[in-house]
Amino acid sequence: MEQIKTLIHRILSEYSLPWDGVHGVSHWARVLENGRSLAGQTGANLAVVELFAVLHDSKRTNEGIDDGHGQRGADFARLLRGQYFDLADEELELLALACTDHTNGRTEADITVQTCWDADRLDLYRVGIYPQAELLCTAAARQPELFGWAVQRGRSRFVPELVLEEWGIGSGD
């Protein structure tokens, strides 16, 4: 998937935090894999889910509380649209909403936005927060097998193979 590799490298050219930080590349990759797994069950728009994974934390300025980073990510998505990816207007608005509100604890939205939020929330254990089933939006995210798989990967800060294989980012980058 060459298009996402090019986008990732564009994002990283401006990313101000450590690539291997708790909101960095491995987190994006786990959220992407979570989102792919969920979208297959929820019927979410996969293009939006994949873009959310790599953009939602792309404009953070710190690893702690960073109010406004979701909105900055949404604004960045609007800037990159047409040059690094193509989305219809409606899809871009779903992506922007997912990015803007991903830390607000909401659970009601379009199924694509819910899938984005769940993909991110399933990776909370990387920062010591065990995901709460009642804060997940979809039944797919609450399924014990998928939930356990995602939570364990977050807890261990697992680095998905796609970081190297699809994105071309090695441990020395």
N, CA, C and O of each residue as an XYZ file, in Angstrom:
692
protein
N       0.850     -1.188      0.000
C       0.000      0.000      0.000
C       0.890      1.243      0.000
O       1.137      1.859      1.037
N       1.353      1.583     -1.178
C       2.324      2.665     -1.351
C       1.777      4.026     -0.919
O       2.517      4.851     -0.384
N       0.483      4.261     -1.150
C      -0.110      5.550     -0.824
C       0.008      5.861      0.661
O       0.322      6.993      1.030
N      -0.239      4.875      1.518
C      -0.157      5.141      2.957
C       1.295      5.326      3.389
O       1.570      6.095      4.310
N       2.223      4.634      2.738
C       3.643      4.807      3.055
C       4.066      6.253      2.780
O       4.745      6.872      3.600
N       3.670      6.776      1.648
C       3.996      8.163      1.302
C       3.365      9.124      2.306
O       4.005     10.083      2.737
N       2.126      8.869      2.673
C       1.441      9.706      3.664
C       2.152      9.647      5.012
O       2.373     10.683      5.639
N       2.509      8.456      5.461
C       3.204      8.305      6.751
C       4.480      9.132      6.766
O       4.752      9.842      7.734
N       5.255      9.044      5.711
C       6.516      9.787      5.674
C       6.271     11.296      5.623
O       7.075     12.069      6.145
N       5.183     11.715      5.007
C       4.818     13.142      5.022
C       4.455     13.574      6.436
O       4.885     14.631      6.899
N       3.662     12.751      7.123
C       3.284     13.065      8.500
C       4.527     13.150      9.381
O       4.677     14.081     10.172
N       5.405     12.180      9.237
C       6.603     12.139     10.086
C       7.559     13.293      9.813
O       8.359     13.647     10.679
N       7.490     13.884      8.626
C       8.374     15.023      8.324
C       8.069     16.214      9.221
O       8.906     17.102      9.381
N       6.852     16.239      9.817
C       6.471     17.329     10.716
C       6.193     16.857     12.140
O       5.909     17.674     13.015
N       6.273     15.559     12.379
C       5.899     15.022     13.689
C       6.915     15.466     14.734
O       8.116     15.250     14.569
N       6.435     16.088     15.814
C       7.332     16.720     16.784
C       7.704     15.834     17.967
O       8.547     16.214     18.779
N       7.088     14.662     18.074
C       7.348     13.769     19.201
C       8.221     12.600     18.754
O       8.398     12.387     17.555
N       8.766     11.843     19.701
C       9.555     10.664     19.311
C       8.687      9.666     18.537
O       7.562      9.367     18.938
N       9.214      9.167     17.447
C       8.473      8.215     16.626
C       8.087      6.976     17.419
O       7.067      6.345     17.143
N       8.915      6.628     18.414
C       8.655      5.422     19.207
C       7.950      5.741     20.521
O       7.921      4.902     21.422
N       7.389      6.923     20.643
C       6.661      7.321     21.847
C       5.291      6.660     21.925
O       4.877      5.963     20.998
N       4.589      6.881     23.035
C       3.299      6.213     23.257
C       2.215      6.674     22.288
O       1.196      5.999     22.142
N       2.416      7.809     21.623
C       1.461      8.279     20.613
C       2.056      8.230     19.212
O       1.525      8.852     18.293
N       3.141      7.505     19.042
C       3.863      7.478     17.778
C       3.499      6.344     16.846
O       2.388      5.814     16.881
N       4.445      5.988     16.021
C       4.264      5.082     14.896
C       3.671      3.729     15.289
O       2.759      3.244     14.619
N       4.167      3.113     16.355
C       3.633      1.801     16.747
C       2.175      1.908     17.177
O       1.374      1.020     16.887
N       1.832      2.985     17.864
C       0.435      3.214     18.242
C      -0.419      3.358     16.990
O      -1.479      2.739     16.891
N       0.027      4.165     16.033
C      -0.734      4.343     14.803
C      -0.960      2.998     14.121
O      -2.054      2.714     13.633
N       0.088      2.171     14.093
C      -0.006      0.870     13.413
C      -0.971     -0.066     14.141
O      -1.736     -0.785     13.499
N      -0.940     -0.062     15.470
C      -1.890     -0.901     16.212
C      -3.320     -0.408     15.997
O      -4.236     -1.213     15.828
N      -3.512      0.899     16.003
C      -4.841      1.455     15.747
C      -5.288      1.079     14.330
O      -6.456      0.756     14.113
N      -4.382      1.120     13.387
C      -4.712      0.722     12.019
C      -5.152     -0.736     11.975
O      -6.179     -1.051     11.373
N      -4.397     -1.626     12.599
C      -4.759     -3.037     12.593
C      -6.052     -3.286     13.376
O      -6.879     -4.103     12.971
N      -6.221     -2.579     14.501
C      -7.492     -2.675     15.235
C      -8.641     -2.242     14.325
O      -9.667     -2.916     14.235
N      -8.453     -1.116     13.660
C      -9.495     -0.576     12.794
C      -9.826     -1.486     11.633
O     -10.994     -1.639     11.278
N      -8.818     -2.090     11.038
C      -9.062     -3.035      9.945
C      -9.879     -4.222     10.445
O     -10.810     -4.666      9.773
N      -9.533     -4.731     11.612
C     -10.274     -5.861     12.177
C     -11.719     -5.474     12.469
O     -12.645     -6.223     12.157
N     -11.905     -4.309     13.065
C     -13.250     -3.844     13.398
C     -14.082     -3.542     12.158
O     -15.249     -3.928     12.085
N     -13.494     -2.860     11.188
C     -14.240     -2.443      9.996
C     -14.805     -3.636      9.241
O     -15.875     -3.546      8.640
N     -14.094     -4.743      9.272
C     -14.595     -5.944      8.627
C     -15.886     -6.446      9.248
O     -16.671     -7.138      8.599
N     -16.102     -6.097     10.502
C     -17.312     -6.525     11.204
C     -18.381     -5.431     11.278
O     -19.575     -5.728     11.281
N     -17.955     -4.184     11.336
C     -18.914     -3.091     11.518
C     -19.433     -2.524     10.203
O     -20.481     -1.878     10.171
N     -18.701     -2.765      9.118
C     -19.080     -2.176      7.840
C     -18.632     -0.740      7.684
O     -19.107     -0.027      6.801
N     -17.710     -0.311      8.545
C     -17.201      1.056      8.483
C     -16.444      1.290      7.176
O     -15.985      0.352      6.525
N     -16.329      2.550      6.817
C     -15.570      2.963      5.641
C     -14.088      2.763      5.955
O     -13.512      3.489      6.765
N     -13.481      1.771      5.305
C     -12.101      1.400      5.622
C     -11.110      2.515      5.315
O     -10.148      2.700      6.061
N     -11.318      3.248      4.252
C     -10.400      4.341      3.919
C     -10.363      5.377      5.037
O      -9.288      5.850      5.406
N     -11.512      5.730      5.573
C     -11.575      6.698      6.672
C     -10.904      6.125      7.916
O     -10.139      6.822      8.582
N     -11.181      4.874      8.234
C     -10.597      4.228      9.417
C      -9.070      4.199      9.312
O      -8.375      4.492     10.284
N      -8.556      3.850      8.145
C      -7.098      3.789      7.971
C      -6.468      5.172      8.078
O      -5.411      5.322      8.691
N      -7.091      6.167      7.499
C      -6.551      7.526      7.600
C      -6.623      8.044      9.027
O      -5.699      8.713      9.490
N      -7.703      7.746      9.725
C      -7.804      8.127     11.130
C      -6.626      7.572     11.922
O      -6.025      8.284     12.727
N      -6.300      6.322     11.698
C      -5.242      5.668     12.465
C      -3.930      6.445     12.410
O      -3.234      6.564     13.418
N      -3.598      6.964     11.254
C      -2.303      7.631     11.110
C      -2.366      9.138     11.318
O      -1.325      9.781     11.455
N      -3.556      9.708     11.344
C      -3.679     11.159     11.481
C      -4.157     11.630     12.853
O      -3.890     12.773     13.223
N      -4.851     10.795     13.615
C      -5.524     11.282     14.825
C      -4.570     11.849     15.867
O      -4.944     12.779     16.582
N      -3.368     11.334     15.978
C      -2.374     11.843     16.934
C      -1.192     12.511     16.231
O      -0.174     12.792     16.864
N      -1.318     12.761     14.951
C      -0.181     13.258     14.166
C       0.250     14.674     14.527
O       1.373     15.072     14.216
N      -0.607     15.429     15.167
C      -0.284     16.816     15.495
C      -0.224     17.067     17.002
O      -0.427     18.188     17.470
N       0.058     16.006     17.744
C       0.268     16.172     19.185
C       1.538     16.985     19.414
O       2.474     16.928     18.618
N       1.560     17.735     20.499
C       2.767     18.488     20.856
C       3.413     17.946     22.122
O       4.502     18.375     22.504
N       2.733     16.990     22.780
C       3.320     16.336     23.952
C       2.651     14.979     24.132
O       1.646     14.675     23.490
N       3.233     14.167     25.022
C       2.721     12.817     25.249
C       1.648     12.773     26.343
O       1.079     11.714     26.606
N       1.369     13.906     26.978
C       0.357     13.954     28.026
C      -0.944     14.535     27.511
O      -1.367     14.251     26.390
N      -1.568     15.345     28.335
C      -2.806     16.017     27.930
C      -2.460     17.068     26.889
O      -1.607     17.925     27.120
N      -3.107     17.002     25.772
C      -2.817     17.897     24.656
C      -4.135     18.316     24.015
O      -4.500     17.848     22.936
N      -4.834     19.206     24.703
C      -6.112     19.684     24.184
C      -5.916     20.282     22.791
O      -4.976     21.037     22.542
N      -6.806     19.931     21.920
C      -6.769     20.487     20.571
C      -5.997     19.657     19.565
O      -6.012     19.975     18.375
N      -5.317     18.596     20.006
C      -4.522     17.839     19.039
C      -5.395     17.122     18.015
O      -4.989     16.949     16.866
N      -6.585     16.708     18.423
C      -7.488     16.061     17.470
C      -7.952     17.016     16.386
O      -8.014     16.651     15.212
N      -8.280     18.244     16.782
C      -8.665     19.263     15.802
C      -7.499     19.576     14.874
O      -7.687     19.741     13.669
N      -6.290     19.659     15.433
C      -5.119     19.907     14.587
C      -4.918     18.766     13.592
O      -4.554     18.997     12.438
N      -5.158     17.529     14.047
C      -5.083     16.382     13.145
C      -6.120     16.461     12.040
O      -5.826     16.146     10.887
N      -7.335     16.880     12.384
C      -8.398     17.047     11.391
C      -8.020     18.129     10.375
O      -8.221     17.960      9.173
N      -7.475     19.231     10.867
C      -7.050     20.310      9.976
C      -5.932     19.842      9.043
O      -5.901     20.203      7.867
N      -5.017     19.035      9.582
C      -3.917     18.481      8.793
C      -4.474     17.553      7.703
O      -3.993     17.565      6.570
N      -5.479     16.759      8.048
C      -6.112     15.878      7.063
C      -6.690     16.699      5.911
O      -6.550     16.337      4.742
N      -7.332     17.797      6.255
C      -7.904     18.657      5.202
C      -6.804     19.212      4.297
O      -6.991     19.329      3.086
N      -5.671     19.548      4.882
C      -4.541     20.079      4.126
C      -3.958     19.023      3.180
O      -3.578     19.339      2.053
N      -3.892     17.786      3.637
C      -3.257     16.715      2.861
C      -4.169     16.103      1.795
O      -3.701     15.485      0.839
N      -5.470     16.285      1.979
C      -6.442     15.725      1.023
C      -6.176     16.265     -0.385
O      -5.925     17.454     -0.581
N      -6.237     15.369     -1.335
C      -6.005     15.753     -2.718
C      -4.564     15.643     -3.137
O      -4.267     15.529     -4.326
N      -3.663     15.675     -2.178
C      -2.247     15.541     -2.485
C      -1.730     14.166     -2.057
O      -0.948     13.545     -2.777
N      -2.165     13.694     -0.892
C      -1.692     12.408     -0.359
C      -2.787     11.350     -0.305
O      -2.490     10.161     -0.183
N      -4.022     11.756     -0.392
C      -5.151     10.827     -0.431
C      -6.365     11.562     -0.974
O      -6.431     12.791     -0.967
N      -7.314     10.779     -1.440
C      -8.563     11.340     -1.953
C      -9.721     10.787     -1.138
O      -9.818      9.579     -0.922
N     -10.579     11.659     -0.696
C     -11.824     11.294     -0.024
C     -12.919     12.210     -0.525
O     -12.679     13.376     -0.836
N     -14.111     11.676     -0.598
C     -15.266     12.519     -0.889
C     -15.494     13.463      0.292
O     -15.003     13.210      1.392
N     -16.227     14.535      0.069
C     -16.487     15.514      1.126
C     -17.080     14.862      2.374
O     -16.666     15.167      3.492
N     -18.042     13.970      2.185
C     -18.702     13.315      3.322
C     -17.712     12.456      4.113
O     -17.759     12.405      5.342
N     -16.823     11.786      3.389
C     -15.815     10.953      4.052
C     -14.828     11.817      4.839
O     -14.436     11.465      5.951
N     -14.435     12.938      4.258
C     -13.519     13.835      4.953
C     -14.152     14.365      6.235
O     -13.474     14.508      7.252
N     -15.440     14.653      6.187
C     -16.114     15.147      7.392
C     -16.177     14.058      8.470
O     -16.058     14.363      9.656
N     -16.360     12.806      8.078
C     -16.313     11.705      9.055
C     -14.922     11.603      9.672
O     -14.787     11.447     10.886
N     -13.895     11.691      8.840
C     -12.516     11.639      9.331
C     -12.244     12.800     10.287
O     -11.647     12.610     11.347
N     -12.678     13.985      9.914
C     -12.451     15.159     10.758
C     -13.153     15.016     12.108
O     -12.574     15.344     13.144
N     -14.385     14.532     12.105
C     -15.111     14.327     13.359
C     -14.417     13.272     14.214
O     -14.257     13.452     15.421
N     -14.009     12.179     13.588
C     -13.325     11.119     14.336
C     -12.059     11.648     14.988
O     -11.799     11.360     16.157
N     -11.273     12.413     14.255
C     -10.042     12.987     14.817
C     -10.342     13.997     15.918
O      -9.775     13.930     17.009
N     -11.233     14.926     15.623
C     -11.530     16.013     16.559
C     -12.035     15.504     17.900
O     -11.631     16.011     18.946
N     -12.915     14.508     17.882
C     -13.574     14.065     19.109
C     -13.047     12.751     19.680
O     -13.695     12.168     20.549
N     -11.892     12.266     19.222
C     -11.461     10.936     19.654
C     -11.088     10.844     21.129
O     -11.022      9.740     21.670
N     -10.847     11.948     21.781
C     -10.520     11.895     23.213
C     -11.658     12.403     24.098
O     -11.477     12.540     25.308
N     -12.808     12.680     23.526
C     -13.904     13.280     24.290
C     -14.820     12.276     24.974
O     -15.746     12.679     25.678
N     -14.586     10.979     24.787
C     -15.388      9.964     25.466
C     -16.753      9.708     24.867
O     -17.567      8.998     25.457
N     -17.014     10.279     23.700
C     -18.308     10.063     23.051
C     -18.430      8.625     22.557
O     -17.428      7.970     22.273
N     -19.651      8.149     22.460
C     -19.896      6.815     21.917
C     -20.941      6.826     20.800
O     -21.102      5.819     20.110
N     -21.642      7.918     20.609
C     -22.681      8.003     19.586
C     -22.166      8.793     18.396
O     -21.731      9.937     18.527
N     -22.226      8.158     17.227
C     -21.815      8.798     15.976
C     -22.068      7.811     14.845
O     -22.568      6.710     15.078
N     -21.732      8.196     13.642
C     -21.771      7.308     12.497
C     -20.909      6.076     12.791
O     -19.927      6.179     13.527
N     -21.258      4.919     12.231
C     -20.536      3.678     12.509
C     -19.051      3.776     12.139
O     -18.210      3.154     12.787
N     -18.734      4.537     11.120
C     -17.323      4.707     10.747
C     -16.569      5.464     11.830
O     -15.451      5.088     12.182
N     -17.157      6.508     12.353
C     -16.539      7.283     13.433
C     -16.429      6.419     14.689
O     -15.395      6.435     15.357
N     -17.466      5.676     15.013
C     -17.421      4.777     16.168
C     -16.295      3.752     16.019
O     -15.595      3.448     16.986
N     -16.127      3.233     14.831
C     -15.071      2.252     14.583
C     -13.697      2.884     14.793
O     -12.804      2.257     15.364
N     -13.529      4.111     14.339
C     -12.267      4.836     14.562
C     -11.992      4.985     16.051
O     -10.898      4.677     16.522
N     -12.980      5.453     16.779
C     -12.797      5.664     18.218
C     -12.474      4.355     18.931
O     -11.597      4.320     19.793
N     -13.173      3.287     18.579
C     -12.899      1.997     19.214
C     -11.501      1.498     18.879
O     -10.822      0.948     19.747
N     -11.061      1.676     17.650
C      -9.724      1.239     17.252
C      -8.667      1.905     18.122
O      -7.681      1.273     18.501
N      -8.869      3.168     18.435
C      -7.943      3.905     19.300
C      -8.097      3.488     20.764
O      -7.100      3.260     21.449
N      -9.316      3.389     21.237
C      -9.557      3.044     22.644
C      -9.053      1.650     22.994
O      -8.652      1.404     24.132
N      -9.071      0.753     22.044
C      -8.574     -0.598     22.308
C      -7.067     -0.614     22.545
O      -6.526     -1.627     22.989
N      -6.388      0.479     22.259
C      -4.938      0.577     22.474
C      -4.569      1.408     23.699
O      -3.408      1.781     23.863
N      -5.532      1.699     24.551
C      -5.268      2.537     25.729
C      -4.323      1.919     26.747
O      -3.657      2.643     27.488
N      -4.253      0.603     26.796
C      -3.419     -0.046     27.821
C      -1.936      0.287     27.642
O      -1.142      0.079     28.560
N      -1.560      0.798     26.480
C      -0.166      1.210     26.263
C       0.228      2.312     27.232
O       1.410      2.483     27.530
N      -0.757      3.067     27.730
C      -0.497      4.138     28.692
C      -1.061      3.779     30.067
O      -1.277      4.656     30.904
N      -1.299      2.486     30.293
C      -1.741      2.017     31.604
C      -3.219      2.147     31.879
O      -3.645      1.985     33.023
N      -4.015      2.435     30.869
C      -5.462      2.560     31.033
C      -6.121      1.338     30.403
O      -6.073      1.153     29.187
N      -6.731      0.516     31.234
C      -7.412     -0.669     30.719
C      -8.727     -0.226     30.079
O      -9.546      0.414     30.740
N      -8.943     -0.554     28.809
C     -10.172     -0.113     28.138
C     -11.429     -0.627     28.847
O     -11.498     -1.788     29.249
N     -12.394      0.237     28.989
C     -13.663     -0.112     29.619
C     -14.690     -0.433     28.532
O     -14.952      0.380     27.646
N     -15.263     -1.633     28.619
C     -16.208     -2.080     27.598
C     -17.360     -1.101     27.408
O     -17.824     -0.903     26.285
N     -17.824     -0.491     28.487
C     -18.959      0.428     28.362
C     -18.593      1.726     27.638
O     -19.479      2.487     27.249
N     -17.315      1.980     27.456
C     -16.882      3.172     26.726
C     -16.551      2.865     25.269
O     -16.157      3.752     24.512
N     -16.716      1.596     24.884
C     -16.532      1.226     23.491
C     -17.857      1.405     22.766
O     -18.924      1.228     23.354
N     -17.786      1.752     21.510
C     -18.983      2.093     20.740
C     -19.650      0.894     20.084
O     -20.871      0.875     19.927
N     -18.873     -0.095     19.702
C     -19.407     -1.168     18.872
C     -19.360     -2.519     19.574
O     -18.500     -2.773     20.418
N     -20.296     -3.366     19.209
C     -20.303     -4.740     19.725
C     -19.051     -5.481     19.263
O     -18.530     -6.329     19.987
N     -18.569     -5.168     18.073
C     -17.364     -5.824     17.555
C     -16.169     -5.585     18.474
O     -15.382     -6.502     18.709
N     -16.021     -4.371     18.995
C     -14.888     -4.049     19.866
C     -14.987     -4.738     21.218
O     -13.976     -4.950     21.889
N     -16.197     -5.085     21.614
C     -16.393     -5.739     22.914
C     -16.293     -7.263     22.840
O     -16.351     -7.934     23.871
N     -16.144     -7.812     21.645
C     -15.995     -9.258     21.519
C     -14.733     -9.696     22.249
O     -13.661     -9.144     21.998
N     -14.832    -10.664     23.137
C     -13.681    -11.046     23.974
C     -12.400    -11.359     23.205
O     -11.317    -10.957     23.630
N     -12.503    -12.060     22.094
C     -11.287    -12.431     21.363
C     -10.576    -11.209     20.796
O      -9.370    -11.048     20.983
N     -11.322    -10.341     20.098
C     -10.728     -9.145     19.513
C     -10.266     -8.184     20.608
O      -9.180     -7.612     20.522
N     -11.087     -8.013     21.622
C     -10.743     -7.134     22.750
C      -9.437     -7.591     23.391
O      -8.524     -6.788     23.582
N      -9.345     -8.868     23.721
C      -8.150     -9.395     24.366
C      -6.907     -9.270     23.505
O      -5.830     -8.931     23.997
N      -7.060     -9.547     22.211
C      -5.947     -9.432     21.262
C      -5.425     -7.998     21.230
O      -4.219     -7.770     21.331
N      -6.323     -7.045     21.092
C      -5.924     -5.643     20.980
C      -5.326     -5.122     22.284
O      -4.309     -4.428     22.269
N      -5.948     -5.452     23.399
C      -5.470     -4.955     24.690
C      -4.071     -5.500     25.000
O      -3.211     -4.762     25.481
N      -3.845     -6.761     24.732
C      -2.528     -7.348     24.977
C      -1.454     -6.682     24.120
O      -0.345     -6.429     24.591
N      -1.783     -6.404     22.883
C      -0.814     -5.743     22.004
C      -0.497     -4.326     22.500
O       0.652     -3.887     22.438
N      -1.502     -3.625     22.982
C      -1.257     -2.302     23.535
C      -0.419     -2.363     24.798
O       0.507     -1.573     24.985
N      -0.751     -3.304     25.658
C      -0.034     -3.463     26.936
C       1.453     -3.708     26.716
O       2.294     -3.151     27.422
N       1.770     -4.541     25.735
C       3.169     -4.880     25.468
C       3.833     -3.907     24.494
O       5.014     -4.044     24.173
N       3.058     -2.922     24.029
C       3.535     -1.958     23.029
C       4.104     -2.675     21.808
O       5.153     -2.321     21.270
N       3.367     -3.690     21.403
C       3.719     -4.490     20.239
C       3.924     -3.593     19.025
O       3.155     -2.660     18.792
N       4.977     -3.887     18.248
C       5.248     -3.146     17.021
C       4.798     -4.013     15.842
O       5.472     -4.986     15.507
N       3.681     -3.680     15.216
C       3.202     -4.467     14.081
C       4.204     -4.500     12.927
O       4.936     -3.539     12.687
N       4.215     -5.616     12.231
C       5.133     -5.785     11.104
C       4.907     -4.751     10.015
O       5.830     -4.427      9.267
N       3.701     -4.235      9.916
C       3.425     -3.271      8.852
C       4.260     -2.005      8.991
O       4.435     -1.280      8.011
N       4.776     -1.722     10.175
C       5.630     -0.538     10.348
C       6.826     -0.627      9.412
O       7.175      0.350      8.750
N       7.449     -1.789      9.356
C       8.577     -1.991      8.457
C       8.107     -2.380      7.060
O       8.568     -1.820      6.066
N       7.184     -3.345      6.988
C       6.802     -3.911      5.699
C       6.007     -2.961      4.816
O       6.290     -2.863      3.622
N       5.024     -2.262      5.362
C       4.193     -1.366      4.554
C       4.700      0.068      4.576
O       4.605      0.787      3.581
N       5.243      0.479      5.724
C       5.626      1.885      5.865
C       7.110      2.126      5.661
O       7.525      3.270      5.479
N       7.916      1.079      5.686
C       9.344      1.216      5.463
C      10.080      1.918      6.572
O      11.080      2.593      6.331
N       9.585      1.763      7.809
C      10.217      2.398      8.971
C      10.884      1.318      9.801
O      10.213      0.447     10.354
N      12.207      1.377      9.888
C      12.953      0.402     10.674
C      13.305      0.936     12.025
O      13.063      2.105     12.328
N      13.882      0.076     12.848
C      14.227      0.472     14.225
C      15.271      1.561     14.267
O      15.388      2.254     15.278
N      16.047      1.741     13.189
C      17.071      2.776     13.181
C      16.592      4.115     12.685
O      17.361      5.076     12.676
N      15.332      4.208     12.268
C      14.808      5.479     11.740
C      14.484      6.461     12.832
O      14.035      7.572     12.550
